[in-house]
Amino acid sequence: MNALLEMLDSIRVLPHLIALSIAYLLALPIGWNRELADRSAGLRTFPLVALATCGIIQASEDLMTGHPEGTARIIEGLMAGMGFIGGGAILKDNGSVRGTATAASLWATAATGVAVGIGSYDVAVMISLFTFLTLWLLGPPKGEGEK
């Protein structure tokens, strides 16, 4: 087993596997909350968002070494793209708007993945924790949908 771990570490799989796993796990409680609330995005979507955003950052790190402006552009593109995807979760129905909390939590989950991808694990944990607590503790009043 140690030989396998050493081989994986030598080809840099292990550090990426750890980061991607952390991003995935940090998104699970958020996805679970949205799933329980029967929202348009749930248990599968949120971990995939964190995994993808973390993966893109990790995949580009060699390319962007010594070029922080390039990394900033990649992050900017990821977050703008997630804003667009989150917009798809927002629905207008008979004068009311639903899905804004799901859209915002998708965006926050992307930020979690980005934070893990750049190695800011403390920031990733805090974003994930505050997002989950906001959804869990500040849910809509009984009888009302998500606004």
C-alpha positions in Angstrom: 0.0 0.0 0.0 2.8 2.4 0.8 4.4 1.8 -2.5 1.2 2.6 -4.3 0.8 5.8 -2.3 4.5 6.8 -3.1 3.9 6.1 -6.8 0.7 8.2 -6.8 2.5 11.0 -4.9 5.4 10.9 -7.4 3.1 11.6 -10.3 1.2 14.2 -8.3 -2.1 12.3 -8.2 -2.3 12.1 -4.4 -2.3 15.9 -3.7 -4.9 16.4 -6.4 -7.0 13.5 -5.1 -6.9 15.0 -1.6 -7.9 18.5 -2.8 -10.7 17.2 -5.0 -12.0 15.0 -2.2 -12.0 17.9 0.2 -13.9 20.1 -2.2 -16.4 17.3 -2.9 -17.0 16.6 0.8 -17.4 20.3 1.7 -20.2 20.6 -0.9 -22.1 17.5 0.3 -23.9 19.2 3.2 -25.1 22.0 1.0 -26.3 19.7 -1.6 -28.0 17.6 1.0 -29.8 20.7 2.3 -31.0 21.6 -1.2 -32.1 18.0 -1.8 -34.1 17.9 1.4 -35.8 21.2 0.4 -36.6 19.6 -3.0 -34.8 22.3 -5.0 -33.8 22.2 -8.6 -30.2 21.5 -7.7 -29.3 19.0 -5.0 -27.1 16.2 -3.8 -25.4 15.5 -7.1 -25.1 19.1 -8.4 -23.3 20.8 -5.5 -20.4 18.3 -5.1 -20.0 18.3 -8.9 -19.7 22.1 -8.9 -17.1 22.1 -6.2 -15.2 19.2 -7.9 -15.2 20.9 -11.2 -14.1 24.4 -10.0 -11.4 22.8 -7.8 -10.3 20.6 -10.7 -10.0 23.5 -13.2 -7.8 25.4 -10.7 -5.7 22.4 -10.0 -5.3 21.5 -13.7 -4.1 25.0 -14.6 -1.7 25.5 -11.7 1.4 24.4 -13.7 0.4 26.7 -16.6 -0.2 29.6 -14.3 2.9 29.3 -12.1 4.5 32.7 -11.8 1.5 34.3 -13.5 -1.0 35.3 -10.8 -2.9 37.5 -13.2 -3.6 34.3 -15.3 -4.9 32.5 -12.2 -7.1 35.5 -11.4 -8.6 35.4 -14.9 -9.4 31.7 -14.6 -11.1 32.3 -11.2 -13.0 35.3 -12.8 -14.2 33.0 -15.6 -15.3 30.3 -13.2 -17.2 32.6 -11.0 -18.9 34.4 -13.9 -19.8 31.1 -15.4 -21.3 29.9 -12.1 -23.3 33.1 -12.0 -24.8 32.2 -15.4 -25.5 28.6 -14.2 -27.0 29.9 -11.0 -29.3 32.1 -13.0 -30.8 29.0 -14.5 -32.0 28.0 -11.0 -34.0 31.2 -10.6 -37.6 30.9 -11.7 -40.3 33.6 -11.9 -43.8 32.2 -11.3 -47.0 34.2 -10.9 -45.2 37.3 -9.7 -42.9 35.5 -7.2 -39.3 34.6 -7.7 -37.9 31.2 -6.5 -34.4 29.8 -6.5 -32.3 32.7 -5.4 -30.9 30.8 -2.4 -30.1 27.8 -4.6 -28.4 30.1 -7.1 -26.4 31.9 -4.4 -25.4 28.6 -2.8 -24.3 27.2 -6.2 -22.1 30.3 -6.5 -20.7 29.9 -2.9 -20.0 26.2 -3.7 -18.0 27.2 -6.7 -16.1 29.6 -4.4 -15.5 26.7 -2.1 -14.0 24.6 -4.9 -11.8 27.5 -6.0 -10.6 28.1 -2.5 -9.6 24.4 -2.1 -8.0 24.5 -5.6 -5.7 27.3 -4.6 -4.9 25.8 -1.3 -7.0 28.1 1.0 -8.6 25.3 2.9 -9.5 27.5 5.8 -11.5 29.8 3.5 -13.1 26.9 1.8 -14.3 25.4 5.1 -15.7 28.8 6.3 -17.5 29.4 3.0 -19.0 25.9 3.1 -19.9 26.2 6.8 -21.5 29.6 6.5 -23.5 28.6 3.4 -24.8 25.4 5.1 -25.7 27.3 8.3 -27.4 30.0 6.4 -29.5 27.5 4.4 -30.2 25.4 7.5 -30.9 28.0 10.1 -32.4 30.8 8.0 -34.8 28.7 5.9 -38.0 30.2 4.7 -40.9 30.6 7.1 -43.3 27.6 7.1 -45.8 27.7 4.3 -43.6 29.8 2.0 -41.3 28.7 -0.8 -37.7 29.8 -1.3 -37.4 33.5 -2.1 
